């Protein structure tokens, strides 16, 4: 008997998360120069990172021999001022993935269950299964969350419900009124993790204030990230805002130095760069039109998206994806999400979008 065979069965059953293909990997596989590759697979900000964040990150390099502030005081202070919440309501993560897992560590065990939607972020079942808990996948409605069905799926042993809004990888969106009504139906001893990784991309008409619900719903945890619109994906910074008792429990299982000093400095600086945020959102709106108009022209089915990406159907997605890769364009296949005929493409710069569309037309031909 091997040492690996003695690992718990629920760990051995887990299929690891598959990230978007890195540029360097494709360059090695296809013999393509890295400079000629367009990566539109991981929902990164094509504008890069905020100039303020870059300046703060460079300044933080002088103290790398020191451990970072394990409490993240400066970033928490910036978040506290930005959102008008107490620092005791904030927990920091090594990206929002860390936040999702911290919630699972704090609230789940082998005798518990966690609820999530079909076609939702793959980390939810991974986090649930890693704790030996039972995952309850609720069938999607029009590729998005069916909140009525999710409320009915909550059982006496349910301790956590994950909701992504906007949803990744499908881009679907649930309005604030529907979310608020759902929270009113969830038992007060079940934690609702509202994953708002893409909330900054919402239009003015779609916006709602989830943080205003925290006093009425102490079982709500709002998770956000600096990886998307803020452009800090490589630094890994996420945060969550919730009831102090929930945050306290998550901090008990959090690694003491889970966010680096460079990431802390860059995130605090990025938070105040409203001009960069507005420019990023505007670029995304224009890119969404550029891509979806082309999909319509090509008679391709696509899912209306509230994020910085769009999911589209091509039939033989594996063959189309391979053709795109050979042309130096990386998108995200969704077979692992149970959507084998679909691909997801991140909105890039106008010239990157045009390069993708040209490659797509050739792949389809």
N, C-alpha and C positions, 0 to 999 in steps of 0.2 A: 504494500500500500504506500503510495507516494504522499509527501507532505501536502501537495495541492489537493489531493482527494479528501483530506481531513478538513478542508475549509467548509464552512456552513453551506448547505445546499442552496440557500437563497442567494448566496454570493456567486456560486458556480453557474447559476441560471442566468445571470445578468449578461446581456450583450452590450459591450462597451459603446459609448456614444461615438459616432463617426463625424468628425468635423469636416468642414469644407476642405477640398484638396488645396494644399499650399502651393504657391507659385513655384518654389524650388523643386518640389516633387514632380510637378508636371514638366518642368524644364528638363529634368533628368530622364523622365520616362519617354518623352517625345523628341528629345534633342532640340528643343526650342530655346532660344535666348530668353532669359527672364524678362528683359526689357520689352519683348514682343508679346507678352502674355497679359491678358485682361482678366482679373479675378472679380467675378460678380457672384460669389457663392456664399459669403458669410455675413451679409448685411452690415458691412463696415461703411463708415462715412467716406465718400470719395474725395472730400475736401481735406481729409487728414484730421489733425487735431487743432484745437484752438491755439492761436499764437500765444495767448496768455498762458495756457497750460504748458506749452513747450518751453517758454521762458522759465516758468516755475520749476519744471522738471530738471532743466539744466542747472539751475541754481541749487537744487537739492543734491546734486552729484558730489558736492564737497564734503558731505557728512556720511558717506556710505559705510564708514567703519563703525557707525553707531546703529543700534537697533532702532527701528521706527517707533513712534509713539504707539504703544499697544492699544491705547484707548482712542487714538485718532482725534484728539481734542480739536485741532484746528479745522479739520474737515467737518466734524460734527457741529462746530460753532458756525461754519459757513452754511451748512444745511439747515441748522436751527434758525438762523436769521433769514434764509431764503424762503423757507416754508412756514415760519412762524410756529414751530413746535419745540418742545423741550428736548434737550440733548438726551434725557433719559428715555426718550421714545425712539432713538435712532440706534441701529446696529449696522456695522460696516462689514462688507464681505469682499472676498477676492473674486470680484465679478459678481453679478447677480446669481450665477449658478451656485456660488457658495452660500448665498442667502437661502436659496431653495433647499439646499441640503441641510443647512443649520436648522431650518424649521422642521425638517423631517427628523433630524437627530434629537431635537428637543421634545417632539410630541408623538413620535411613532415608536412602536415596538412590535414584536412578533404577534401580539394578540390584538393588533389594531388594523384598521384599513384606511386607505387614502383614496379620494375620488378625483378623477381628472377626465378630460374630454378626449374622445377620439380625434386624431389629427392635431393634437396640441403638442407643446414642446416636449421633446423626447426625454428631457431630464426629469420630468415629474415621475414617471414610472421607475426610472433608475433610482431616484432618491427614496421612493417608497420601498422598492424591492431591497435596496441595500440595508434597510432596517429590519428586514424579515417580515414586514407588514404586507398585507394583501392589497394589491392595486385594483380599483374598481373603475374600469374604463366605460364611460357613458357614450353611446353612439352620438355622433355629431349631427347637427341640423344645418343643412346647406353649408357644410364644411366648417361650421363654427360651433360654439358652445350652445347646447340646449339646456338652459338654466332650469327649466321646469323638471326635465328628466334628471338633471344633476341633483336637484333638491330631493327628488324621490329616491335617489340612489344612496343617500346618507343613511347609515345603519347605526345601531347602538354602539358598535365598536369603531365607528368612523371618528378620526381625530383631526383630519386635515383635508381641505379641498383646495386644489390648485385651479386658478383661472388665469388665462393669458389674455390681455386686452390692450392693444390689438393682439390677435393670435399669431403665433409663429408655428408652422410655416405657411398657413393659408391666408393670413392678412385680414381675417374677418374681425368685425368689431361689434361689441355689445354696448348699447346706449346706457348712460348713467342711470336713468330711471329704472331700467330693467335690472341693473346690478344692485341698486339700492333695495329694490323689492326682494331680490334674491337673498340679500343679507338678512332681511327681516324674517325669512323662512328658515334660515339655518339655525340649529340649536346653538345656544350661547357657549357651549363647551366644545364646539368644533371650530378649529382655526381655519379661516379663509385666507389663503395667500393669493393676493391680487397682483399678478405679475405684469407690471406696466413698463416693460423694457422699451417699448416703442411709443410711449405716450406723447413724447415731444413732437411726433409727426402728425398728430391729430389736427384736423381743421378746427377753426373756431367754432363751427356748428356742432362738432362732435365732442368738444371738451366738457368734462364734468370734474367736480372737486372731490376725489375719493378721500382726501385727508380730512375733509369736513365731517366725514362719517365716523371717524375714529372714536369720538366721545360716546356716540350712540351704540357703536358696535366694537366693544373691547376685544372681540375675537377676530378682528380684521387686521391683516398685516399687508401693507402696500410695499411691494418690492420694485426697485428701479435700478438702472445701470448707467454707468458713464461710458459704456462700450459702443453705443450706437451713435446717436446724434452728436455726442460730445467728442467722439473720435478717439477714445482712450482704450480701445479693445486690447492692445498689447500690454497695457499696464494693469488691467484687471481690477476694476473698482466697481463695487455695487453697494447698495445700501437699502435698508428697509425701515419703514416708519410704522410703529404700532403702539400698543398699550405697554407701559413700563414693565408690567409683570411678564409679558410675552418676550420683550426685549431682554429682560434679565435672564430668562431661561436660555435664550439663544446665546447670550454672551457666556453662559456657563460651559457650553460645548464648543464655542468658537476658539480657534487657535489664537494664542496671544499676540502674534505678529502677522496676522493674515493679510494685511495690506501694507505694501512696501512704502518707504519714506518718499520715494519718487512719485508713486501713485497718489499718495495722500496730498502732496503739494500740487501736483498737476490737476487733480480733481477739484480741489478748493478754488484754484484759479479759473478753471474752465466753467465752473458753476456761475460765475458772474459775467461771462462773455456773451451777453445777449445778442450782440451783432453777429457773432459767429453762428449762434443758434438759429437766428432768423435767416441767415444766408443758406445754411444747411437745409432748413425746411423748405425754402423757396426752390432751391435746386432740386429737391426731391419731388415737389409738386410738378415741376416742369418735366422732369424725367419720367414720372408716372404717365403723363399724357403722351410723351414720345413713345414709350413702350406699348401702352395699351392701344393706342391708335394703330400701331403697326400690327399688333396681334389681331385686331378686328379686320384689318386689311388682308391679313393672311388667313382669315376664317378660322382662327384658333380660339378655343374656349379659354377664358381666364377668369380668375376669382377676384372681384373687386377688393382692393387692399387698402388698409389704413396705416400700413407700415412703410418701410423704405425698400420694399421688394414686392414682386408680384409672381403668383404661381399660375402656370399655364399648362394646357394639355396638348400633347403632341402624338399620342398613340404609342409609337415605338420609342419611348423616351430613352431607353438604354442606347439605342443606335444613334439617336439624335445627339445625346450627350457625348458619345464617343467622337462623333464628327466635330462637335464644338471643341472638344479637347485637342483634337488633332490640328484644329485651326488656332489654337492658343487662347481659347475662351473657356473660363471655368464658371459653371453654374452649379446648382445644387439638385441632384436627383432626389426624388422623394419616395423611392420604393421602400425604404426603411420605415416610412410613416404609413405604409399600406396604400400608397398612391403611385403605383408603378408606371402610370401613363403620364405623370406630371413632372414638371421641372420648376424650380424656383430661381428667379434671377433678381439679384440686388440692383437697385437703381444706381447707376454710376454717373460719371461726367457725361455730357452730351456726346462727346466723341467715343467714349467707351460704350455707351448705349448703341450708337450707330455701328460700331465694330461688332457688337453682339448680334444685332439684327441682320447685318450682312452675312455673318457666319451662320445664323439660324436659317436664313433663306437658302443658303447653299446646302445645309444639312437636310432641310426638308425636300430639296430638289433631288 
